[in-house]
Amino acid sequence: MPLSLLETRNSLLGLEFDRYVREHPEFVDKIPNNAQVILLLEGDEGFNTWSTRVGKEQAAQNLPLLYVTIKKLAPAHSRIEELSLMAG
């Protein structure tokens, strides 16, 4: 089953959130144990509504919900440092 645009956006934001947490370990202390993290994107009400609904549906009963609003993303760039080309 192909991913929807919203699912793809959520996956990409999840990857970025994971990177952020690895680079800012002090942020982890602010996340309650077993919390359901719901990612929101500032200015994208459609995504935020979808993400909130899905996050609440997936959350285990009686576990805390944590809403993380991503306010700004840096421009995407490639991490490739070296390439080689070979014509066929």
Backbone bond lengths (Angstrom), bond angles and torsions (degrees), N, CA, C in turn:
res aa  C-N    CA-C-N  psi(-1)  N-CA   C-N-CA  omega(-1)  CA-C   N-CA-C  phi
1 M - - - 1.452 - - 1.535 108.87 -
2 P 1.316 118.33 125.31 1.471 120.74 -178.93 1.533 110.97 -69.49
3 L 1.313 114.31 147.25 1.460 119.74 177.61 1.520 110.31 -75.40
4 S 1.312 115.87 143.14 1.455 120.30 174.76 1.524 108.78 -77.07
5 L 1.307 116.37 166.56 1.464 121.67 177.25 1.528 110.68 -57.52
6 L 1.335 116.97 -40.26 1.459 120.38 -179.49 1.526 111.29 -67.73
7 E 1.331 117.27 -40.18 1.463 120.60 177.62 1.524 110.73 -65.06
8 T 1.326 116.42 -40.82 1.463 120.84 178.17 1.518 110.39 -63.75
9 R 1.323 116.88 -44.99 1.471 120.77 178.73 1.532 110.35 -60.84
10 N 1.331 116.65 -42.30 1.461 120.77 179.46 1.529 110.97 -63.93
11 S 1.323 117.45 -40.40 1.465 121.19 178.33 1.522 111.05 -62.90
12 L 1.325 116.53 -44.75 1.463 120.66 179.61 1.527 111.42 -65.40
13 L 1.326 116.66 -42.22 1.469 119.66 177.82 1.522 110.55 -66.11
14 G 1.334 117.05 -35.67 1.459 120.77 176.60 1.517 111.75 -61.86
15 L 1.340 116.38 -42.11 1.465 120.22 176.61 1.528 111.01 -62.14
16 E 1.320 116.17 -43.87 1.462 120.25 179.60 1.532 110.75 -65.35
17 F 1.326 117.19 -39.13 1.461 120.89 178.15 1.528 110.13 -63.74
18 D 1.334 116.67 -43.15 1.471 120.25 177.41 1.528 111.00 -59.54
19 R 1.329 116.96 -43.56 1.471 120.54 177.78 1.523 110.71 -61.93
20 Y 1.316 115.80 -43.63 1.466 120.14 -179.15 1.528 110.37 -59.98
21 V 1.322 116.40 -45.78 1.463 120.67 -178.34 1.527 110.87 -64.84
22 R 1.340 117.12 -38.05 1.471 119.43 177.01 1.528 111.37 -64.82
23 E 1.329 116.48 -36.55 1.461 120.77 -178.62 1.529 112.64 -82.72
24 H 1.330 117.37 -17.47 1.474 122.91 -179.20 1.529 108.52 -130.11
25 P 1.329 117.93 69.66 1.465 120.28 -174.93 1.529 114.06 -59.59
26 E 1.312 117.40 -22.74 1.468 119.61 177.97 1.525 111.88 -64.44
27 F 1.330 117.03 -22.46 1.456 121.94 179.46 1.524 111.02 -68.83
28 V 1.330 117.14 -29.79 1.463 121.87 -178.15 1.520 110.54 -60.39
29 D 1.330 117.32 -35.09 1.465 121.11 -179.43 1.522 112.44 -62.50
30 K 1.319 117.23 -19.50 1.464 121.23 -179.69 1.527 112.40 -86.77
31 I 1.332 117.48 -7.03 1.461 121.76 -177.57 1.524 108.81 -97.01
32 P 1.342 117.56 117.85 1.468 119.71 179.17 1.533 111.24 -61.78
33 N 1.326 116.05 148.79 1.462 120.51 176.59 1.528 110.57 -56.63
34 N 1.316 115.25 136.92 1.466 122.93 176.94 1.522 114.31 62.32
35 A 1.321 117.90 18.90 1.466 120.31 179.80 1.523 110.60 -70.02
36 Q 1.306 115.94 145.72 1.459 122.37 171.22 1.526 106.01 -88.38
37 V 1.332 116.49 111.01 1.463 121.37 -179.78 1.522 108.45 -84.55
38 I 1.318 115.56 124.81 1.459 122.34 177.91 1.520 107.01 -113.41
39 L 1.324 115.19 114.69 1.463 120.38 -178.53 1.518 110.17 -85.23
40 L 1.319 115.44 132.95 1.460 123.27 176.54 1.520 107.68 -122.60
41 L 1.315 115.67 152.02 1.460 121.61 179.91 1.517 107.83 -121.59
42 E 1.330 115.67 114.70 1.463 120.44 -176.97 1.526 110.59 -52.61
43 G 1.331 115.94 128.21 1.456 121.65 176.76 1.519 115.00 87.95
44 D 1.331 118.77 1.26 1.467 121.01 -179.19 1.527 108.88 -119.36
45 E 1.332 115.15 79.46 1.463 120.84 -174.60 1.526 113.00 -62.24
46 G 1.334 117.34 -36.43 1.460 120.18 178.98 1.517 111.59 -62.16
47 F 1.325 116.33 -47.63 1.459 120.59 178.11 1.518 110.28 -64.04
48 N 1.327 117.28 -43.88 1.457 120.96 -176.82 1.527 112.03 -62.36
49 T 1.322 116.89 -40.10 1.468 121.02 177.08 1.518 109.93 -63.00
50 W 1.324 116.50 -47.13 1.469 121.36 179.27 1.526 110.45 -62.31
51 S 1.341 117.59 -48.10 1.458 122.10 -177.04 1.529 111.21 -61.87
52 T 1.319 117.09 -41.00 1.463 121.18 178.83 1.523 110.58 -64.31
53 R 1.320 117.20 -45.07 1.468 121.16 179.63 1.520 110.78 -61.10
54 V 1.327 116.88 -50.49 1.461 121.13 -178.30 1.527 110.62 -64.49
55 G 1.320 117.38 -42.47 1.460 120.69 179.62 1.516 112.11 -60.74
56 K 1.313 116.79 -43.09 1.468 120.62 178.81 1.523 110.78 -66.46
57 E 1.341 117.26 -38.50 1.464 120.84 178.78 1.526 111.32 -64.67
58 Q 1.326 117.11 -36.01 1.457 121.86 -176.63 1.523 113.35 -84.67
59 A 1.309 117.62 -16.49 1.467 121.12 -175.75 1.525 110.12 -68.90
60 A 1.320 114.76 137.29 1.452 120.03 174.21 1.529 108.58 -71.23
61 Q 1.306 115.90 149.29 1.462 121.15 -177.91 1.520 111.18 -59.22
62 N 1.306 115.29 138.16 1.469 124.26 176.23 1.525 114.19 68.10
63 L 1.318 119.31 11.44 1.459 120.31 174.73 1.522 108.44 -95.15
64 P 1.336 117.01 148.52 1.464 119.28 -177.54 1.532 112.16 -70.24
65 L 1.321 114.81 146.64 1.461 122.13 172.66 1.523 107.23 -98.60
66 L 1.324 116.02 137.91 1.453 121.14 177.75 1.523 107.93 -127.33
67 Y 1.326 115.59 116.46 1.460 121.14 -179.73 1.523 108.38 -93.57
68 V 1.320 116.29 121.97 1.457 122.34 179.47 1.523 107.27 -113.33
69 T 1.329 116.42 113.52 1.461 120.60 179.31 1.513 109.30 -95.62
70 I 1.309 115.38 119.28 1.458 121.77 175.73 1.518 106.65 -85.57
71 K 1.315 115.80 114.47 1.457 120.90 -173.67 1.520 113.16 -89.74
72 K 1.314 116.78 -30.74 1.461 118.88 -176.17 1.524 108.99 -155.79
73 L 1.318 116.09 135.65 1.461 122.65 175.59 1.520 108.80 -113.41
74 A 1.308 115.96 137.02 1.463 120.12 173.19 1.524 108.12 -71.25
75 P 1.324 117.53 155.89 1.464 119.31 177.46 1.528 110.45 -58.78
76 A 1.324 114.84 140.81 1.467 120.01 177.93 1.525 109.18 -68.05
77 H 1.325 114.89 144.84 1.455 119.33 176.43 1.526 108.49 -148.48
78 S 1.282 114.98 157.33 1.454 120.76 -179.79 1.516 110.13 -76.13
79 R 1.324 116.04 144.70 1.460 121.02 175.14 1.522 110.89 -99.68
80 I 1.327 117.31 3.20 1.469 120.86 178.94 1.519 108.48 -66.94
81 E 1.325 115.88 128.51 1.460 120.33 179.99 1.514 112.72 -101.99
82 E 1.314 117.77 -20.26 1.465 119.82 -177.99 1.519 108.39 -154.98
83 L 1.338 115.29 141.12 1.472 122.60 177.19 1.514 110.15 -131.35
84 S 1.305 114.96 158.41 1.465 119.61 166.73 1.519 107.20 -133.81
85 L 1.303 116.28 148.28 1.471 122.95 179.30 1.500 109.93 -119.89
86 M 1.339 115.62 145.36 1.453 120.56 176.25 1.516 106.73 -142.62
87 A 1.313 115.93 118.98 1.458 120.84 178.99 1.534 108.92 -73.71
88 G 1.324 115.76 144.11 1.468 120.56 -177.93 1.482 114.60 -94.17
